[in-house]
Amino acid sequence: MKHDWVFDVLADLRTYAARNGLTALEGKLLETIEVTRRETGCDAASFRGDASAEGDGGSVGAFHRGVAAGEHA
């Protein structure tokens, strides 16, 4: 599906928010994932919304940006 990368990015952001106690952001990202599902026609079975399914949520795909000094992993 051509929108898969969008779901990967949103899932990574959601995982980051959850791991760093950003509960309001995590909630908004879950809402955003639902809106994206509806607008792209993606059904719930084809996307879980959980980046941990791809490993540790640290990177998905070929690109990874390391954590800079002062950032939380």
HTML snippet that shows the backbone in 3Dmol.js (N, CA, C, O; Angstrom):
<script src="https://3Dmol.org/build/3Dmol-min.js"></script>
<div id="view" style="width:600px;height:400px;position:relative"></div>
<script>
const pdb = `
ATOM      1  N   MET A   1       0.841  -1.180   0.000  1.00  0.00           N
ATOM      2  CA  MET A   1       0.000   0.000   0.000  1.00  0.00           C
ATOM      3  C   MET A   1       0.887   1.243   0.000  1.00  0.00           C
ATOM      4  O   MET A   1       1.905   1.276   0.692  1.00  0.00           O
ATOM      5  N   LYS A   2       0.519   2.240  -0.750  1.00  0.00           N
ATOM      6  CA  LYS A   2       1.372   3.414  -0.903  1.00  0.00           C
ATOM      7  C   LYS A   2       1.449   4.289   0.340  1.00  0.00           C
ATOM      8  O   LYS A   2       2.315   5.159   0.425  1.00  0.00           O
ATOM      9  N   HIS A   3       0.558   4.075   1.309  1.00  0.00           N
ATOM     10  CA  HIS A   3       0.554   4.896   2.524  1.00  0.00           C
ATOM     11  C   HIS A   3       1.252   4.216   3.701  1.00  0.00           C
ATOM     12  O   HIS A   3       1.258   4.760   4.805  1.00  0.00           O
ATOM     13  N   ASP A   4       1.832   3.054   3.490  1.00  0.00           N
ATOM     14  CA  ASP A   4       2.449   2.309   4.590  1.00  0.00           C
ATOM     15  C   ASP A   4       3.478   3.133   5.348  1.00  0.00           C
ATOM     16  O   ASP A   4       3.553   3.050   6.574  1.00  0.00           O
ATOM     17  N   TRP A   5       4.264   3.919   4.645  1.00  0.00           N
ATOM     18  CA  TRP A   5       5.319   4.696   5.304  1.00  0.00           C
ATOM     19  C   TRP A   5       4.735   5.694   6.295  1.00  0.00           C
ATOM     20  O   TRP A   5       5.352   5.977   7.322  1.00  0.00           O
ATOM     21  N   VAL A   6       3.550   6.231   6.000  1.00  0.00           N
ATOM     22  CA  VAL A   6       2.916   7.187   6.911  1.00  0.00           C
ATOM     23  C   VAL A   6       2.580   6.481   8.225  1.00  0.00           C
ATOM     24  O   VAL A   6       2.814   7.024   9.305  1.00  0.00           O
ATOM     25  N   PHE A   7       2.036   5.279   8.129  1.00  0.00           N
ATOM     26  CA  PHE A   7       1.711   4.520   9.330  1.00  0.00           C
ATOM     27  C   PHE A   7       2.968   4.171  10.121  1.00  0.00           C
ATOM     28  O   PHE A   7       2.956   4.206  11.351  1.00  0.00           O
ATOM     29  N   ASP A   8       4.044   3.837   9.428  1.00  0.00           N
ATOM     30  CA  ASP A   8       5.306   3.543  10.112  1.00  0.00           C
ATOM     31  C   ASP A   8       5.798   4.744  10.909  1.00  0.00           C
ATOM     32  O   ASP A   8       6.213   4.600  12.059  1.00  0.00           O
ATOM     33  N   VAL A   9       5.753   5.920  10.306  1.00  0.00           N
ATOM     34  CA  VAL A   9       6.203   7.144  10.979  1.00  0.00           C
ATOM     35  C   VAL A   9       5.320   7.440  12.189  1.00  0.00           C
ATOM     36  O   VAL A   9       5.827   7.728  13.273  1.00  0.00           O
ATOM     37  N   LEU A  10       4.013   7.372  12.008  1.00  0.00           N
ATOM     38  CA  LEU A  10       3.091   7.642  13.116  1.00  0.00           C
ATOM     39  C   LEU A  10       3.281   6.640  14.253  1.00  0.00           C
ATOM     40  O   LEU A  10       3.235   7.012  15.425  1.00  0.00           O
ATOM     41  N   ALA A  11       3.492   5.377  13.910  1.00  0.00           N
ATOM     42  CA  ALA A  11       3.711   4.354  14.933  1.00  0.00           C
ATOM     43  C   ALA A  11       5.009   4.605  15.689  1.00  0.00           C
ATOM     44  O   ALA A  11       5.054   4.450  16.910  1.00  0.00           O
ATOM     45  N   ASP A  12       6.064   4.992  14.978  1.00  0.00           N
ATOM     46  CA  ASP A  12       7.331   5.315  15.645  1.00  0.00           C
ATOM     47  C   ASP A  12       7.166   6.493  16.596  1.00  0.00           C
ATOM     48  O   ASP A  12       7.674   6.463  17.717  1.00  0.00           O
ATOM     49  N   LEU A  13       6.464   7.521  16.159  1.00  0.00           N
ATOM     50  CA  LEU A  13       6.224   8.686  17.016  1.00  0.00           C
ATOM     51  C   LEU A  13       5.394   8.301  18.237  1.00  0.00           C
ATOM     52  O   LEU A  13       5.660   8.772  19.343  1.00  0.00           O
ATOM     53  N   ARG A  14       4.402   7.457  18.042  1.00  0.00           N
ATOM     54  CA  ARG A  14       3.569   7.012  19.156  1.00  0.00           C
ATOM     55  C   ARG A  14       4.389   6.220  20.168  1.00  0.00           C
ATOM     56  O   ARG A  14       4.239   6.409  21.375  1.00  0.00           O
ATOM     57  N   THR A  15       5.249   5.339  19.683  1.00  0.00           N
ATOM     58  CA  THR A  15       6.113   4.565  20.571  1.00  0.00           C
ATOM     59  C   THR A  15       7.041   5.480  21.357  1.00  0.00           C
ATOM     60  O   THR A  15       7.229   5.290  22.559  1.00  0.00           O
ATOM     61  N   TYR A  16       7.619   6.464  20.692  1.00  0.00           N
ATOM     62  CA  TYR A  16       8.489   7.432  21.362  1.00  0.00           C
ATOM     63  C   TYR A  16       7.725   8.158  22.467  1.00  0.00           C
ATOM     64  O   TYR A  16       8.225   8.300  23.583  1.00  0.00           O
ATOM     65  N   ALA A  17       6.522   8.612  22.154  1.00  0.00           N
ATOM     66  CA  ALA A  17       5.714   9.331  23.138  1.00  0.00           C
ATOM     67  C   ALA A  17       5.405   8.440  24.341  1.00  0.00           C
ATOM     68  O   ALA A  17       5.508   8.884  25.485  1.00  0.00           O
ATOM     69  N   ALA A  18       5.033   7.198  24.091  1.00  0.00           N
ATOM     70  CA  ALA A  18       4.702   6.273  25.176  1.00  0.00           C
ATOM     71  C   ALA A  18       5.910   6.007  26.063  1.00  0.00           C
ATOM     72  O   ALA A  18       5.789   5.983  27.288  1.00  0.00           O
ATOM     73  N   ARG A  19       7.064   5.809  25.458  1.00  0.00           N
ATOM     74  CA  ARG A  19       8.286   5.506  26.222  1.00  0.00           C
ATOM     75  C   ARG A  19       8.792   6.692  27.025  1.00  0.00           C
ATOM     76  O   ARG A  19       9.542   6.516  27.985  1.00  0.00           O
ATOM     77  N   ASN A  20       8.396   7.879  26.650  1.00  0.00           N
ATOM     78  CA  ASN A  20       8.892   9.079  27.315  1.00  0.00           C
ATOM     79  C   ASN A  20       7.822   9.794  28.132  1.00  0.00           C
ATOM     80  O   ASN A  20       7.996  10.950  28.517  1.00  0.00           O
ATOM     81  N   GLY A  21       6.719   9.104  28.393  1.00  0.00           N
ATOM     82  CA  GLY A  21       5.680   9.643  29.260  1.00  0.00           C
ATOM     83  C   GLY A  21       4.911  10.817  28.687  1.00  0.00           C
ATOM     84  O   GLY A  21       4.334  11.603  29.439  1.00  0.00           O
ATOM     85  N   LEU A  22       4.892  10.948  27.373  1.00  0.00           N
ATOM     86  CA  LEU A  22       4.170  12.035  26.705  1.00  0.00           C
ATOM     87  C   LEU A  22       2.756  11.549  26.383  1.00  0.00           C
ATOM     88  O   LEU A  22       2.417  11.300  25.226  1.00  0.00           O
ATOM     89  N   THR A  23       1.947  11.420  27.423  1.00  0.00           N
ATOM     90  CA  THR A  23       0.644  10.768  27.269  1.00  0.00           C
ATOM     91  C   THR A  23      -0.330  11.537  26.386  1.00  0.00           C
ATOM     92  O   THR A  23      -1.079  10.930  25.620  1.00  0.00           O
ATOM     93  N   ALA A  24      -0.332  12.861  26.481  1.00  0.00           N
ATOM     94  CA  ALA A  24      -1.234  13.645  25.624  1.00  0.00           C
ATOM     95  C   ALA A  24      -0.842  13.483  24.157  1.00  0.00           C
ATOM     96  O   ALA A  24      -1.703  13.328  23.291  1.00  0.00           O
ATOM     97  N   LEU A  25       0.456  13.519  23.886  1.00  0.00           N
ATOM     98  CA  LEU A  25       0.936  13.339  22.515  1.00  0.00           C
ATOM     99  C   LEU A  25       0.604  11.942  22.011  1.00  0.00           C
ATOM    100  O   LEU A  25       0.174  11.777  20.869  1.00  0.00           O
ATOM    101  N   GLU A  26       0.800  10.939  22.855  1.00  0.00           N
ATOM    102  CA  GLU A  26       0.471   9.573  22.453  1.00  0.00           C
ATOM    103  C   GLU A  26      -1.009   9.459  22.082  1.00  0.00           C
ATOM    104  O   GLU A  26      -1.354   8.822  21.087  1.00  0.00           O
ATOM    105  N   GLY A  27      -1.873  10.072  22.873  1.00  0.00           N
ATOM    106  CA  GLY A  27      -3.302  10.049  22.577  1.00  0.00           C
ATOM    107  C   GLY A  27      -3.631  10.715  21.254  1.00  0.00           C
ATOM    108  O   GLY A  27      -4.437  10.201  20.479  1.00  0.00           O
ATOM    109  N   LYS A  28      -3.012  11.852  20.993  1.00  0.00           N
ATOM    110  CA  LYS A  28      -3.247  12.557  19.723  1.00  0.00           C
ATOM    111  C   LYS A  28      -2.737  11.734  18.546  1.00  0.00           C
ATOM    112  O   LYS A  28      -3.354  11.725  17.481  1.00  0.00           O
ATOM    113  N   LEU A  29      -1.617  11.043  18.732  1.00  0.00           N
ATOM    114  CA  LEU A  29      -1.092  10.203  17.657  1.00  0.00           C
ATOM    115  C   LEU A  29      -2.021   9.023  17.386  1.00  0.00           C
ATOM    116  O   LEU A  29      -2.198   8.633  16.232  1.00  0.00           O
ATOM    117  N   LEU A  30      -2.614   8.451  18.426  1.00  0.00           N
ATOM    118  CA  LEU A  30      -3.596   7.386  18.211  1.00  0.00           C
ATOM    119  C   LEU A  30      -4.789   7.908  17.419  1.00  0.00           C
ATOM    120  O   LEU A  30      -5.290   7.231  16.522  1.00  0.00           O
ATOM    121  N   GLU A  31      -5.239   9.113  17.754  1.00  0.00           N
ATOM    122  CA  GLU A  31      -6.327   9.737  16.984  1.00  0.00           C
ATOM    123  C   GLU A  31      -5.902   9.939  15.534  1.00  0.00           C
ATOM    124  O   GLU A  31      -6.672   9.679  14.609  1.00  0.00           O
ATOM    125  N   THR A  32      -4.672  10.403  15.344  1.00  0.00           N
ATOM    126  CA  THR A  32      -4.156  10.654  13.995  1.00  0.00           C
ATOM    127  C   THR A  32      -4.072   9.363  13.197  1.00  0.00           C
ATOM    128  O   THR A  32      -4.378   9.347  12.004  1.00  0.00           O
ATOM    129  N   ILE A  33      -3.661   8.284  13.843  1.00  0.00           N
ATOM    130  CA  ILE A  33      -3.598   6.987  13.172  1.00  0.00           C
ATOM    131  C   ILE A  33      -4.997   6.565  12.724  1.00  0.00           C
ATOM    132  O   ILE A  33      -5.164   6.056  11.616  1.00  0.00           O
ATOM    133  N   GLU A  34      -5.998   6.773  13.573  1.00  0.00           N
ATOM    134  CA  GLU A  34      -7.376   6.425  13.203  1.00  0.00           C
ATOM    135  C   GLU A  34      -7.868   7.261  12.026  1.00  0.00           C
ATOM    136  O   GLU A  34      -8.498   6.730  11.111  1.00  0.00           O
ATOM    137  N   VAL A  35      -7.590   8.552  12.040  1.00  0.00           N
ATOM    138  CA  VAL A  35      -7.983   9.426  10.926  1.00  0.00           C
ATOM    139  C   VAL A  35      -7.291   8.964   9.645  1.00  0.00           C
ATOM    140  O   VAL A  35      -7.909   8.913   8.582  1.00  0.00           O
ATOM    141  N   THR A  36      -6.015   8.633   9.752  1.00  0.00           N
ATOM    142  CA  THR A  36      -5.258   8.175   8.583  1.00  0.00           C
ATOM    143  C   THR A  36      -5.845   6.882   8.042  1.00  0.00           C
ATOM    144  O   THR A  36      -5.951   6.710   6.828  1.00  0.00           O
ATOM    145  N   ARG A  37      -6.230   5.968   8.931  1.00  0.00           N
ATOM    146  CA  ARG A  37      -6.885   4.721   8.493  1.00  0.00           C
ATOM    147  C   ARG A  37      -8.136   5.019   7.678  1.00  0.00           C
ATOM    148  O   ARG A  37      -8.340   4.465   6.598  1.00  0.00           O
ATOM    149  N   ARG A  38      -8.975   5.911   8.220  1.00  0.00           N
ATOM    150  CA  ARG A  38     -10.231   6.231   7.526  1.00  0.00           C
ATOM    151  C   ARG A  38      -9.969   6.890   6.178  1.00  0.00           C
ATOM    152  O   ARG A  38     -10.573   6.517   5.172  1.00  0.00           O
ATOM    153  N   GLU A  39      -9.077   7.861   6.158  1.00  0.00           N
ATOM    154  CA  GLU A  39      -8.867   8.628   4.926  1.00  0.00           C
ATOM    155  C   GLU A  39      -8.140   7.840   3.845  1.00  0.00           C
ATOM    156  O   GLU A  39      -8.309   8.121   2.658  1.00  0.00           O
ATOM    157  N   THR A  40      -7.331   6.858   4.239  1.00  0.00           N
ATOM    158  CA  THR A  40      -6.613   6.069   3.245  1.00  0.00           C
ATOM    159  C   THR A  40      -7.332   4.775   2.905  1.00  0.00           C
ATOM    160  O   THR A  40      -6.942   4.065   1.978  1.00  0.00           O
ATOM    161  N   GLY A  41      -8.392   4.468   3.663  1.00  0.00           N
ATOM    162  CA  GLY A  41      -9.118   3.232   3.419  1.00  0.00           C
ATOM    163  C   GLY A  41      -8.411   2.004   3.959  1.00  0.00           C
ATOM    164  O   GLY A  41      -8.751   0.880   3.591  1.00  0.00           O
ATOM    165  N   CYS A  42      -7.436   2.205   4.827  1.00  0.00           N
ATOM    166  CA  CYS A  42      -6.697   1.097   5.421  1.00  0.00           C
ATOM    167  C   CYS A  42      -7.537   0.501   6.537  1.00  0.00           C
ATOM    168  O   CYS A  42      -8.008   1.231   7.409  1.00  0.00           O
ATOM    169  N   ASP A  43      -7.735  -0.821   6.527  1.00  0.00           N
ATOM    170  CA  ASP A  43      -8.518  -1.422   7.597  1.00  0.00           C
ATOM    171  C   ASP A  43      -7.639  -1.732   8.804  1.00  0.00           C
ATOM    172  O   ASP A  43      -6.416  -1.806   8.688  1.00  0.00           O
ATOM    173  N   ALA A  44      -8.260  -1.909   9.944  1.00  0.00           N
ATOM    174  CA  ALA A  44      -7.530  -2.113  11.198  1.00  0.00           C
ATOM    175  C   ALA A  44      -6.667  -3.366  11.163  1.00  0.00           C
ATOM    176  O   ALA A  44      -5.635  -3.416  11.833  1.00  0.00           O
ATOM    177  N   ALA A  45      -7.063  -4.379  10.399  1.00  0.00           N
ATOM    178  CA  ALA A  45      -6.300  -5.623  10.355  1.00  0.00           C
ATOM    179  C   ALA A  45      -4.952  -5.457   9.678  1.00  0.00           C
ATOM    180  O   ALA A  45      -4.027  -6.217   9.962  1.00  0.00           O
ATOM    181  N   SER A  46      -4.820  -4.479   8.789  1.00  0.00           N
ATOM    182  CA  SER A  46      -3.566  -4.335   8.061  1.00  0.00           C
ATOM    183  C   SER A  46      -2.561  -3.426   8.753  1.00  0.00           C
ATOM    184  O   SER A  46      -1.411  -3.338   8.324  1.00  0.00           O
ATOM    185  N   PHE A  47      -2.985  -2.741   9.830  1.00  0.00           N
ATOM    186  CA  PHE A  47      -2.053  -1.903  10.580  1.00  0.00           C
ATOM    187  C   PHE A  47      -2.433  -1.906  12.039  1.00  0.00           C
ATOM    188  O   PHE A  47      -3.568  -1.582  12.390  1.00  0.00           O
ATOM    189  N   ARG A  48      -1.485  -2.271  12.901  1.00  0.00           N
ATOM    190  CA  ARG A  48      -1.740  -2.339  14.335  1.00  0.00           C
ATOM    191  C   ARG A  48      -1.534  -1.010  15.031  1.00  0.00           C
ATOM    192  O   ARG A  48      -2.126  -0.771  16.083  1.00  0.00           O
ATOM    193  N   GLY A  49      -0.709  -0.137  14.471  1.00  0.00           N
ATOM    194  CA  GLY A  49      -0.425   1.126  15.134  1.00  0.00           C
ATOM    195  C   GLY A  49       0.588   0.998  16.240  1.00  0.00           C
ATOM    196  O   GLY A  49       0.689   1.872  17.101  1.00  0.00           O
ATOM    197  N   ASP A  50       1.348  -0.095  16.225  1.00  0.00           N
ATOM    198  CA  ASP A  50       2.324  -0.348  17.270  1.00  0.00           C
ATOM    199  C   ASP A  50       3.673  -0.598  16.632  1.00  0.00           C
ATOM    200  O   ASP A  50       3.896  -1.653  16.038  1.00  0.00           O
ATOM    201  N   ALA A  51       4.569   0.357  16.749  1.00  0.00           N
ATOM    202  CA  ALA A  51       5.879   0.229  16.127  1.00  0.00           C
ATOM    203  C   ALA A  51       6.679  -0.903  16.737  1.00  0.00           C
ATOM    204  O   ALA A  51       7.615  -1.394  16.106  1.00  0.00           O
ATOM    205  N   SER A  52       6.344  -1.338  17.950  1.00  0.00           N
ATOM    206  CA  SER A  52       7.102  -2.410  18.575  1.00  0.00           C
ATOM    207  C   SER A  52       6.960  -3.717  17.808  1.00  0.00           C
ATOM    208  O   SER A  52       7.765  -4.629  17.995  1.00  0.00           O
ATOM    209  N   ALA A  53       5.962  -3.822  16.958  1.00  0.00           N
ATOM    210  CA  ALA A  53       5.814  -5.008  16.122  1.00  0.00           C
ATOM    211  C   ALA A  53       6.960  -5.117  15.133  1.00  0.00           C
ATOM    212  O   ALA A  53       7.238  -6.204  14.625  1.00  0.00           O
ATOM    213  N   GLU A  54       7.621  -4.017  14.856  1.00  0.00           N
ATOM    214  CA  GLU A  54       8.737  -3.988  13.921  1.00  0.00           C
ATOM    215  C   GLU A  54      10.074  -4.100  14.641  1.00  0.00           C
ATOM    216  O   GLU A  54      11.115  -3.904  14.014  1.00  0.00           O
ATOM    217  N   GLY A  55      10.083  -4.403  15.906  1.00  0.00           N
ATOM    218  CA  GLY A  55      11.321  -4.461  16.675  1.00  0.00           C
ATOM    219  C   GLY A  55      11.171  -3.582  17.890  1.00  0.00           C
ATOM    220  O   GLY A  55      10.174  -3.667  18.608  1.00  0.00           O
ATOM    221  N   ASP A  56      12.149  -2.744  18.125  1.00  0.00           N
ATOM    222  CA  ASP A  56      12.107  -1.908  19.321  1.00  0.00           C
ATOM    223  C   ASP A  56      11.511  -0.539  19.070  1.00  0.00           C
ATOM    224  O   ASP A  56      11.448   0.278  19.989  1.00  0.00           O
ATOM    225  N   GLY A  57      11.074  -0.266  17.855  1.00  0.00           N
ATOM    226  CA  GLY A  57      10.500   1.030  17.546  1.00  0.00           C
ATOM    227  C   GLY A  57      11.553   2.087  17.309  1.00  0.00           C
ATOM    228  O   GLY A  57      11.225   3.244  17.046  1.00  0.00           O
ATOM    229  N   GLY A  58      12.836   1.699  17.400  1.00  0.00           N
ATOM    230  CA  GLY A  58      13.912   2.663  17.233  1.00  0.00           C
ATOM    231  C   GLY A  58      14.121   3.077  15.798  1.00  0.00           C
ATOM    232  O   GLY A  58      14.484   4.222  15.531  1.00  0.00           O
ATOM    233  N   SER A  59      13.903   2.179  14.880  1.00  0.00           N
ATOM    234  CA  SER A  59      14.025   2.536  13.472  1.00  0.00           C
ATOM    235  C   SER A  59      13.160   1.598  12.656  1.00  0.00           C
ATOM    236  O   SER A  59      13.003   0.423  12.989  1.00  0.00           O
ATOM    237  N   VAL A  60      12.611   2.124  11.601  1.00  0.00           N
ATOM    238  CA  VAL A  60      11.801   1.344  10.679  1.00  0.00           C
ATOM    239  C   VAL A  60      12.290   1.695   9.292  1.00  0.00           C
ATOM    240  O   VAL A  60      12.442   2.871   8.961  1.00  0.00           O
ATOM    241  N   GLY A  61      12.536   0.692   8.488  1.00  0.00           N
ATOM    242  CA  GLY A  61      13.006   0.967   7.143  1.00  0.00           C
ATOM    243  C   GLY A  61      14.505   1.199   7.115  1.00  0.00           C
ATOM    244  O   GLY A  61      15.227   0.789   8.025  1.00  0.00           O
ATOM    245  N   ALA A  62      14.964   1.858   6.068  1.00  0.00           N
ATOM    246  CA  ALA A  62      16.392   2.011   5.841  1.00  0.00           C
ATOM    247  C   ALA A  62      17.000   3.220   6.532  1.00  0.00           C
ATOM    248  O   ALA A  62      18.225   3.337   6.578  1.00  0.00           O
ATOM    249  N   PHE A  63      16.197   4.115   7.066  1.00  0.00           N
ATOM    250  CA  PHE A  63      16.718   5.347   7.637  1.00  0.00           C
ATOM    251  C   PHE A  63      16.600   5.343   9.148  1.00  0.00           C
ATOM    252  O   PHE A  63      15.594   4.902   9.704  1.00  0.00           O
ATOM    253  N   HIS A  64      17.635   5.837   9.806  1.00  0.00           N
ATOM    254  CA  HIS A  64      17.618   5.952  11.261  1.00  0.00           C
ATOM    255  C   HIS A  64      18.431   7.164  11.658  1.00  0.00           C
ATOM    256  O   HIS A  64      19.562   7.348  11.209  1.00  0.00           O
ATOM    257  N   ARG A  65      17.843   7.986  12.503  1.00  0.00           N
ATOM    258  CA  ARG A  65      18.567   9.139  13.027  1.00  0.00           C
ATOM    259  C   ARG A  65      18.908   8.831  14.466  1.00  0.00           C
ATOM    260  O   ARG A  65      18.020   8.534  15.266  1.00  0.00           O
ATOM    261  N   GLY A  66      20.173   8.898  14.803  1.00  0.00           N
ATOM    262  CA  GLY A  66      20.603   8.649  16.168  1.00  0.00           C
ATOM    263  C   GLY A  66      20.076   9.718  17.110  1.00  0.00           C
ATOM    264  O   GLY A  66      19.629  10.781  16.678  1.00  0.00           O
ATOM    265  N   VAL A  67      20.132   9.429  18.381  1.00  0.00           N
ATOM    266  CA  VAL A  67      19.675  10.368  19.394  1.00  0.00           C
ATOM    267  C   VAL A  67      20.797  11.343  19.702  1.00  0.00           C
ATOM    268  O   VAL A  67      21.917  10.936  20.010  1.00  0.00           O
ATOM    269  N   ALA A  68      20.495  12.624  19.616  1.00  0.00           N
ATOM    270  CA  ALA A  68      21.484  13.663  19.891  1.00  0.00           C
ATOM    271  C   ALA A  68      21.589  13.900  21.391  1.00  0.00           C
ATOM    272  O   ALA A  68      20.700  13.519  22.152  1.00  0.00           O
ATOM    273  N   ALA A  69      22.659  14.520  21.803  1.00  0.00           N
ATOM    274  CA  ALA A  69      22.853  14.843  23.210  1.00  0.00           C
ATOM    275  C   ALA A  69      21.672  15.658  23.720  1.00  0.00           C
ATOM    276  O   ALA A  69      21.226  16.603  23.070  1.00  0.00           O
ATOM    277  N   GLY A  70      21.179  15.284  24.879  1.00  0.00           N
ATOM    278  CA  GLY A  70      20.056  16.002  25.468  1.00  0.00           C
ATOM    279  C   GLY A  70      18.692  15.481  25.061  1.00  0.00           C
ATOM    280  O   GLY A  70      17.681  15.897  25.627  1.00  0.00           O
ATOM    281  N   GLU A  71      18.642  14.577  24.088  1.00  0.00           N
ATOM    282  CA  GLU A  71      17.365  14.000  23.666  1.00  0.00           C
ATOM    283  C   GLU A  71      17.109  12.722  24.447  1.00  0.00           C
ATOM    284  O   GLU A  71      18.039  12.076  24.931  1.00  0.00           O
ATOM    285  N   HIS A  72      15.850  12.369  24.561  1.00  0.00           N
ATOM    286  CA  HIS A  72      15.467  11.121  25.212  1.00  0.00           C
ATOM    287  C   HIS A  72      15.250  10.062  24.151  1.00  0.00           C
ATOM    288  O   HIS A  72      14.697  10.342  23.087  1.00  0.00           O
ATOM    289  N   ALA A  73      15.685   8.852  24.439  1.00  0.00           N
ATOM    290  CA  ALA A  73      15.480   7.746  23.500  1.00  0.00           C
ATOM    291  C   ALA A  73      14.142   7.103  23.718  1.00  0.00           C
ATOM    292  O   ALA A  73      13.792   6.152  23.019  1.00  0.00           O
TER     293      ALA A  73
END
`;
const viewer = $3Dmol.createViewer("view");
viewer.addModel(pdb, "pdb");
viewer.setStyle({}, {cartoon: {color: "spectrum"}});
viewer.zoomTo();
viewer.render();
</script>
